Amino acid sequence: MSSIATGDGVQPVPLILEPDAHGQAALLLAESILHALVENSVLSVAEAIAVVETAAEVKVEVATLAGESKDRMQASLDLLTRIGQSFETDGE
């Protein structure tokens, strides 16, 4: 752990950035809702996968317009890919 000087003294700063807690919670909630909709036959597995694919397409568009780094965009796409794969195993 490193430290920085502030007006209140020296504050520790983690060397490794942790994932955003709000983003993690939102992602888990969204994935859970999609799975619940499939389990309750509101959406088919194919429809849930299509929702995830659409989210990935929108992510690319938004990241491109915002000038987001390719690494950050790819990290988001990797998460969406894993969510989509979780539905593909449900469909088997």
Secondary structure, 3 states (H helix, E strand, C coil): CEEEEECCEEEEECCCCCCCHHHHHHHHHHHHHHHHHHHCCCCCHHHHHHHHHHHHHHHHHHHHHHCCCHHHHHHHHHHHHHHHHHHHHHCC
